[in-house]
Amino acid sequence: MLGGQPVRPQGPPSWPLPDDDVLAGLQQAFQSGQWGQYHGEFVERLEQRLAQYHHVSHVMLCASGTIAVEMALRGLRVGAGDEVLLAAYDYPGNFLTVHALGARPVLVDVAPENWNLDAGRLERAFTSQVRALIVSHLHGGLVDMTAVMDWAGSRGVVVVEDAAQCPGATIQGRRAGTWGDVGILSFGGSKLLSAGRGGAILTQRTDVYQRIRAWMNRGNWIAPLSPLQAAVLLPQLERLDERNAQREKNAQRLRQLVSDIPGLKPFRNRTEGTPGYYKMGWQFDAAEFGMARATMTAALRAEGIAFDEGFKALHQGRSPSRFRAAGPLTEAEKAHHGAVILHHPILLGDDDDLAQVAEAVRKVQTHAAVIRERCEMP
């Protein structure tokens, strides 16, 4: 941004990675002719493999993680007049999906250490209209699912666990996506398991699974995952644990490398488990770092490092008539202004890649005053 040489001239690593096993899956789908069929063995194989991996009875593949959330809520009989709890800092598609069903989102504040849903705030959000709860694990954060499920069980609230950002993560000894009545996965183009688009629902509940099947079947499957997509996901699933372990190791190393830089604090989890890092989350303090968040992420992008701003909090920019706030949303407001996220491919790199991230952050912070003077509006 100041005219010098970027720390990483080649830019962020591409994703998905070149993968011979994925190529072999594509070739097999082509040679068998299944790439262009309505149905094929790759879809059934992927459903079976996901069920084994997650130790659940039922898996259904679909066109996206977003439609998977809608399928889950419909299968749990959530509809008009119901209230659905969700974190006030969350993927905006979850908020919009609640509205698509005619239900009302109820926004719950997030935990101060990782800006994920705070289970301790659920009771104050409860009313007789509350039917369901959506729980997302975001940016390497983990939600205390034991506390969530104990509370939900005591109140008769059904739970959709959104594991779109963290396939393969573990929480208190179980896979993410297997705690709730229904779990969901996403296979979007930048996700840890990538097929360009796609999603899945996971459940132990046969009644929910059958209702979802009935809703999906209109003489044809209305939102399917294709055999070609399933063919490329199967080999990625086989390497997921290996790659997640590498991401976790490198995330820990990166935390150490930038620990002395003011204004940038990594998400922390009090809940036992191994996160998934679709994005690695950080809490950014503009005053301590020395520049606005938008300037900081732009400067790091210019250095070749894939930092971005986080989501907008769900109460921001929306009419209060579209949701109910369950008390003050103090931490969600902080997340709205302060969440920054590092895209995951760099976490599969080597020590030199991690050193480049740390060098770029340090370089930008060191030159904060000059960058702010030249690049920020007065």
C-alpha positions in Angstrom: 0.0 0.0 0.0 3.0 2.3 0.5 4.7 1.2 -2.7 7.1 -1.5 -1.3 7.6 -5.2 -1.9 4.8 -7.5 -0.6 5.8 -10.1 2.0 4.1 -12.7 -0.1 4.2 -11.6 -3.8 2.5 -14.8 -5.0 -0.6 -14.0 -2.8 -2.6 -16.4 -0.7 -2.5 -20.2 -1.5 -5.2 -21.3 -3.9 -8.1 -23.6 -2.9 -9.0 -26.3 -3.5 -5.5 -27.8 -3.7 -4.3 -29.9 -6.6 -5.2 -33.5 -5.6 -4.5 -36.6 -7.6 -7.1 -38.6 -5.6 -9.8 -35.9 -6.6 -8.6 -36.2 -10.2 -9.0 -40.0 -10.0 -12.5 -39.5 -8.6 -13.4 -37.2 -11.5 -12.0 -39.7 -14.0 -13.9 -42.6 -12.5 -17.1 -40.6 -12.6 -16.5 -39.8 -16.2 -15.5 -43.3 -17.3 -18.6 -44.8 -15.6 -20.9 -42.2 -17.1 -22.3 -41.3 -13.7 -21.1 -37.7 -14.1 -24.2 -36.9 -16.1 -26.8 -39.1 -14.4 -29.6 -38.2 -12.0 -28.5 -40.9 -9.6 -25.2 -42.8 -9.1 -23.3 -44.8 -6.6 -21.0 -41.9 -5.6 -23.9 -40.2 -3.8 -24.9 -43.3 -1.9 -21.2 -44.0 -1.1 -20.7 -40.5 0.3 -23.8 -40.6 2.4 -22.7 -44.0 3.8 -19.2 -42.7 4.5 -20.4 -39.6 6.2 -22.7 -41.6 8.4 -19.9 -43.9 9.4 -17.5 -41.0 10.0 -20.0 -39.1 12.2 -21.6 -42.2 13.8 -25.1 -41.2 12.8 -28.0 -43.2 11.4 -29.1 -40.9 8.6 -27.3 -38.6 6.1 -28.9 -36.8 3.2 -26.9 -34.8 0.7 -28.3 -31.6 -0.8 -27.4 -28.5 -2.9 -26.0 -26.3 -0.2 -25.4 -25.8 3.5 -28.0 -23.0 3.5 -30.8 -25.3 2.1 -29.6 -28.0 4.6 -30.5 -25.6 7.5 -33.9 -25.0 6.0 -34.4 -28.8 5.5 -33.4 -29.3 9.1 -35.9 -26.8 10.5 -38.7 -28.1 8.3 -37.9 -31.6 9.4 -38.2 -30.4 13.0 -41.6 -28.8 12.2 -40.5 -25.3 12.7 -42.9 -22.8 11.0 -44.9 -19.7 11.1 -45.3 -18.2 14.6 -42.4 -20.1 16.1 -39.3 -18.4 17.5 -35.8 -19.6 16.7 -32.8 -18.7 18.8 -29.4 -18.1 17.2 -26.3 -16.1 18.0 -26.4 -12.4 17.2 -23.1 -12.9 15.4 -23.7 -15.7 12.8 -23.8 -16.5 9.2 -26.6 -14.2 7.8 -28.1 -17.1 5.7 -29.3 -18.7 9.0 -31.3 -15.5 9.9 -32.8 -15.3 6.5 -33.7 -19.0 6.5 -35.7 -18.5 9.7 -37.6 -15.8 8.0 -38.2 -18.0 4.9 -40.2 -20.3 7.2 -42.3 -17.6 8.6 -40.6 -17.9 12.0 -39.0 -15.2 14.1 -35.2 -15.0 14.8 -34.3 -14.4 18.5 -30.8 -13.0 18.8 -28.6 -14.2 21.7 -25.4 -12.5 22.7 -22.1 -14.3 22.1 -19.2 -15.4 24.4 -16.5 -12.8 25.0 -13.6 -15.1 24.3 -14.6 -16.4 20.9 -17.8 -14.6 19.8 -19.7 -17.8 19.3 -23.0 -18.5 21.0 -23.0 -18.1 24.8 -24.9 -21.1 26.2 -25.2 -19.2 29.5 -27.5 -16.7 27.9 -30.1 -19.1 26.5 -32.5 -19.1 29.5 -33.1 -15.4 29.4 -34.0 -15.7 25.7 -36.7 -18.4 26.3 -40.4 -17.8 25.8 -43.3 -20.2 25.1 -42.9 -19.4 21.4 -39.3 -20.7 21.2 -39.3 -23.9 19.2 -35.7 -24.3 18.0 -32.1 -23.2 18.4 -29.4 -22.9 15.7 -25.9 -23.3 17.0 -23.0 -22.4 14.7 -19.3 -23.1 15.4 -17.5 -20.2 13.7 -13.9 -19.2 12.9 -12.3 -21.9 15.0 -14.7 -21.3 17.9 -16.5 -24.0 19.7 -19.8 -23.8 21.6 -20.3 -25.7 24.9 -22.7 -28.3 23.4 -23.2 -30.2 26.7 -24.6 -27.0 28.2 -26.6 -26.3 25.1 -28.2 -29.8 24.9 -28.9 -29.9 28.7 -30.7 -26.6 28.5 -32.6 -27.5 25.2 -33.7 -30.8 26.7 -35.1 -29.1 29.8 -37.1 -26.7 27.7 -38.3 -28.9 24.9 -36.3 -26.9 22.3 -35.0 -28.7 19.2 -31.4 -28.0 18.1 -29.9 -27.6 14.6 -26.1 -27.7 14.9 -24.4 -25.8 12.0 -21.0 -27.4 11.4 -20.6 -25.8 8.0 -17.3 -24.2 8.9 -15.8 -27.1 10.9 -16.3 -30.6 9.4 -14.3 -33.0 11.4 -14.0 -30.8 14.5 -14.6 -32.5 17.9 -16.4 -31.0 20.8 -16.3 -32.7 24.2 -15.5 -36.0 22.6 -18.0 -36.0 19.7 -17.9 -34.8 16.2 -19.3 -31.3 15.4 -22.7 -31.8 13.8 -23.7 -34.8 15.9 -24.9 -33.1 19.1 -28.1 -31.5 17.9 -31.3 -33.1 16.7 -30.0 -32.3 13.2 -26.5 -31.3 12.1 -25.5 -29.7 8.8 -22.4 -29.5 6.7 -21.4 -27.3 3.7 -19.3 -28.2 0.7 -19.1 -24.7 -0.8 -16.2 -23.8 -3.0 -14.0 -22.4 -0.2 -14.9 -24.9 2.5 -12.7 -27.6 4.0 -14.6 -30.2 2.0 -15.2 -28.5 -1.3 -17.3 -29.3 -4.3 -18.1 -25.8 -5.4 -21.6 -26.1 -3.9 -23.3 -28.7 -1.7 -24.3 -29.6 1.8 -25.6 -32.5 4.0 -27.9 -33.1 6.9 -26.9 -35.5 9.7 -29.4 -37.0 12.2 -30.2 -39.9 14.4 -33.9 -39.2 14.2 -35.7 -41.3 11.7 -38.9 -39.2 11.9 -37.0 -36.0 11.0 -35.1 -37.8 8.2 -38.4 -39.1 6.7 -40.1 -35.7 6.8 -37.1 -34.1 5.0 -37.2 -36.8 2.4 -40.9 -36.2 1.8 -40.3 -32.4 1.5 -37.4 -32.9 -0.9 -39.3 -35.3 -3.2 -41.4 -33.5 -5.8 -41.3 -36.3 -8.4 -37.6 -35.5 -8.5 -35.2 -34.4 -5.8 -35.5 -30.6 -5.7 -32.1 -29.7 -4.3 -29.7 -32.5 -5.0 -25.9 -33.0 -4.8 -24.7 -34.4 -8.1 -22.8 -37.7 -8.5 -19.9 -35.7 -9.9 -19.7 -33.6 -6.7 -19.9 -36.7 -4.5 -17.0 -38.2 -6.5 -14.7 -35.3 -5.6 -15.8 -35.2 -1.9 -15.1 -38.8 -1.1 -11.3 -38.6 -1.3 -11.3 -35.2 0.5 -13.2 -36.8 3.4 -10.5 -39.5 3.7 -7.9 -36.8 4.3 -10.0 -34.5 6.5 -8.6 -35.6 9.8 -5.0 -35.4 8.6 -5.5 -31.9 7.2 -7.4 -30.7 10.3 -4.6 -31.9 12.5 -2.1 -29.9 10.4 -4.4 -26.8 10.5 -4.7 -27.1 14.3 -0.9 -27.4 14.7 -0.2 -24.5 12.5 -2.9 -22.3 14.1 -1.2 -22.9 17.5 2.1 -22.0 16.0 0.7 -18.8 14.4 -0.8 -17.7 17.7 2.7 -17.9 19.2 4.3 -15.9 16.3 1.9 -13.0 16.7 1.3 -13.0 20.4 3.3 -9.8 21.1 1.5 -7.7 18.4 -1.0 -5.3 20.0 -4.6 -5.2 19.0 -4.9 -8.7 17.5 -6.0 -11.5 19.8 -7.0 -15.0 18.6 -10.3 -16.6 19.5 -10.0 -18.7 22.6 -12.2 -21.8 23.5 -13.0 -22.8 27.0 -14.8 -25.8 25.7 -12.7 -29.0 25.3 -12.3 -30.1 21.7 -10.4 -29.7 18.4 -11.7 -26.8 16.3 -12.1 -26.8 12.5 -10.5 -23.8 10.8 -12.4 -22.8 7.7 -11.5 -19.3 8.9 -9.2 -18.6 11.8 -10.9 -15.9 14.0 -9.2 -13.0 15.7 -10.5 -10.2 17.9 -9.2 -6.9 16.5 -8.8 -3.7 18.5 -8.4 -0.7 16.1 -7.1 1.6 18.8 -4.4 -0.8 20.0 -3.4 -1.9 16.5 -3.3 1.7 15.2 -5.7 1.7 12.2 -9.2 0.9 11.2 -10.2 -2.8 10.6 -10.9 -2.2 6.9 -7.5 -0.6 6.4 -5.8 -3.4 8.3 -7.4 -6.2 6.2 -6.7 -4.2 2.9 -3.0 -3.8 3.9 -2.6 -7.5 4.7 -4.3 -8.4 1.4 -1.8 -6.1 -0.3 1.0 -8.1 1.4 -0.5 -11.3 0.0 -2.2 -12.6 3.2 -5.9 -13.6 3.1 -7.3 -11.6 6.0 -10.9 -10.4 5.8 -13.5 -8.7 8.0 -15.9 -11.0 9.8 -19.7 -11.1 9.4 -21.9 -8.2 10.2 -23.8 -8.8 13.5 -27.4 -9.9 12.7 -29.0 -6.9 14.5 -27.0 -4.4 12.5 -28.8 -2.7 9.6 -32.1 -4.6 10.1 -35.4 -3.3 11.4 -36.1 -4.3 15.0 -39.4 -5.7 13.8 -37.5 -8.5 12.0 -36.1 -10.1 15.2 -36.2 -10.1 19.0 -33.1 -9.3 20.9 -32.7 -11.4 24.0 -31.1 -8.7 26.1 -28.1 -6.5 25.3 -26.0 -7.7 22.4 -22.8 -6.2 23.8 -20.3 -8.8 22.6 -22.1 -9.2 19.2 -21.6 -5.5 18.8 -17.9 -5.9 19.5 -17.7 -8.8 17.0 -19.5 -6.7 14.4 -16.7 -4.1 14.6 -13.8 -6.3 15.6 -13.9 -9.8 14.0 -11.2 -10.5 11.5 -10.6 -13.9 9.8 -7.7 -15.6 8.1 -8.7 -18.0 5.3 -7.6 -21.6 6.0 -5.3 -22.7 3.0 -2.3 -21.0 4.6 -2.7 -23.3 7.6 -1.8 -26.2 5.5 1.5 -24.5 4.7 5.0 -24.9 6.2 7.0 -22.9 8.7 7.9 -20.3 6.0 4.3 -19.7 5.2 3.4 -19.1 8.8 6.4 -16.8 9.2 5.2 -14.8 6.3 1.8 -14.3 7.9 3.4 -13.1 11.1 5.9 -10.9 9.2 3.1 -9.3 7.3 1.0 -8.5 10.4 4.0 -7.1 12.2 5.0 -5.0 9.1 1.5 -3.5 8.8 1.3 -2.8 12.5 4.8 -1.2 12.5 3.8 1.2 9.7 0.3 1.8 11.1 0.6 5.5 11.5 1.8 6.1 7.9 -0.8 3.8 6.4 -3.5 5.4 8.4 -2.4 8.9 7.3 -2.3 8.0 3.7 -5.2 5.6 3.3 -7.9 6.5 5.8 -10.4 9.3 5.4 -9.9 12.2 7.8 
